Amino acid sequence: MLEAISLGFATGVVLSFGFGSVFFALIQTSLDYGYMAGVKISLGVIFGDIIMITIAYLGTSFLPDIPHFATISRVFGSLLLVGLGIAQFRNTKPPAGVQDFKLARFFYFFGKGFLLNVINPVNFISWMVVSATLKGYKYDIYDETAFFTTCVVMIFVMESAFAIFADKIKNKMNNNTIQRIKYFSGVIFIGIGMKLIYDIF
């Protein structure tokens, strides 16, 4: 089991450094609203990961039977990312109700992390690859549970650390620098979305 935990630790660290849309959303949100908002996004990401792990491990065989599933998910994901990217060039904040009502604010950031994670087919494919690779180790159910649990915990710890680090950086930067980071995040969102569109065609 120690080997499974060590492998899960390493896998979680590697996956947390995937500089995709979730990473930049995490950094940008932490800059705008503090590290707790970033942690809430991380919770949404982890919830999405747990769902994808469950599907990838227990029942991926039904996915090819869904007509145009990959195409639909890529189109929807690309449009979402492009829209989020464009939104970064506007000086807007979430509605006052989101900021004032703690439960609504939690689900706003939690849902953002969840959607950005599950809507990108690459993330699901990554978990499929991890699950398939894990089969080669001939682990029993307890070792596999230890692996995935360690992996998910490490992703949450690393992403929460990113959020805290970004919040600390914010205190040492002026508004212009923060705005440039938002613009850069917007370009990344748009770039990833356009890449997904390019891959479709």
N, C-alpha and C positions, 0 to 999 in steps of 0.2 A: 504493500500500500504506500510505503514511503516513496517508491519510484513513481507511482501514479500521482502523488501529491507534488513531487518535484517537477514532473512533466506538466502538470496543470499550472503550477506557478510560472514556469517559463512560457507556456502558451498564452496565459493571461497577460503577461507583460508584453509579449510580442503583439498580440491583438490590440492592446490598448494604445499602441503607437501607430495604429493605422490612421494616417493624417487625412481622413476623409471628412465628409460633411458633418458627422457627429462631433468630431474633434473641434472643428472650427466653430460650431454652434456652442459647444461647451465653453470654449475660451471667450467668445464674444459675449455670451450671456453672463459669464462671471465678471467680465469687465463692466458690463452695464448695470447689473443688479446684485453683485456680490457673490461670494463663493457658495452660499447656501442655495442660490438659484441653480448654480452649476451642479451641485450635489443632487438636486431634484431631477435635473436632466439625466444625470448618471443613473438614478433609480429607474427612470423610464427606459433607459438603454438596457439596463440589466433585466428588467421585466421582459423586454423584447427578446433579449438573448435567451432567457429561460424558455420562452415559447418556441423560438427557432431551434434550440437544442433538442427540445422534446420532439418536435416534428422531424428533425433530421435524424434523430436516433431511433425513434419508434415507428415512423411511418412516412418515409419520403417517397415510397413507391407510387402513391396515388397522384403525386404532382404532375407527372407527364400526361395523365389522362385528362387534365383540365385544359380545354382548348385555349391556346394563345396566352397561357398564364404568364410566361416570361415576358412576352411582348407587352401585355397590359401593365404589368408591374413596372417595367422599365419606362414606359410612356408616362405613367402616373408619377413615378419617382422623379423623372427628369423634369417634368413640368413643375412639381413641387419645389425642387431644388432651384430651378431658374427663378421662380417666383420669390423664394426666400432670399436669393441673391440680390434681386432688384430691390427688395424691401430694405436691404442694408444701406442703400444710398439715400434713404429718407430719414429725417430726424424725428422718428416716431417712437412712442412708448406704448406698452400694453395699456388697455383701457383702465381707467381709475378703479373700476370694480375688481379687476384682476389684482391690482396692487393692494387694495384695501381689505379684501376678503381673503383670509389666509388659505382656506380650503380651495377656493377657486384658483388662487395663485399657484398652489401646489400642483393642481391638475393641469394648469397651463404649461408649466415647465416640464412636468412629468410626461404629459402627452407629447410635447415637442420632442423630447428625447426618444420616446417610444416610436413615434412615427418616422423620425429620421433614420432610426435603426432598421426597422422592419421593412420600410418601403424600398430600401436599396437591395436589389437581388444579390449583390456581391457579398453582403453580410451573411445571407442565408447559405450561399454557396460555400462560404468560408467554413461555416459550421458543418456543412455536409462533408467537406474535405477532412475536417478535424475528426468527425465521427468515423468516417471510413478509415482514416489512418489509425485511429485508436483500436479498431478491430484487429489490426495486425499485432498488437501487443498481447493479445489473448488474456486480457484482464477479466476478472469476474465482476459481478454486478457491483460489489462493494468498492473495488478499485476504480471502476468507471464512475461511480457516484462521487468518490473522493476526487477524481480528476476534474470532473465538470464543476463540482462545488468550488474547488480551489481556483479553477480558471475564472469562474464568474466573480468570486470574491476579489481576486487580483485585479480584474478589469475595473471593478467598482472602486477599489482602493486607489489605483493609478489615476482614474479619471477624476476622482475627488481631489487627489493631489494636484492635478492640472488646474482644477477650478480654484483651489486655494492659492496656488502660485500666481494665477492670472489676477486674482483679486489683490494680492500683495503688489504686483507690478503696477496695478492701476493707481495706487497711491503715490507712485514715483513718476507718473507720466502726466503731461498736460492734455487738455481736451483735443488739441489738434492731432496728437499722436494716437489717442484712442480712436478718433474718427478715422484716421488712416488705417488702423487695424480693422475697423468695421468695413471700410471699403475693400480692404484686402480679402476679408472673409466673404464679402459679397461676390467678389471676382471668383473666389474658389468655389462657392456654391454654383454660380453660373457655369463655370468651367466643368464641374463634375456633371451638372445637368446636361450640358451640351455634349459631353463625352458619352453619356448614356443614350442620347438621341442618335449620335453618330453610330454607336454600336448597333442600334436597332436596324438602321438602313445600310 
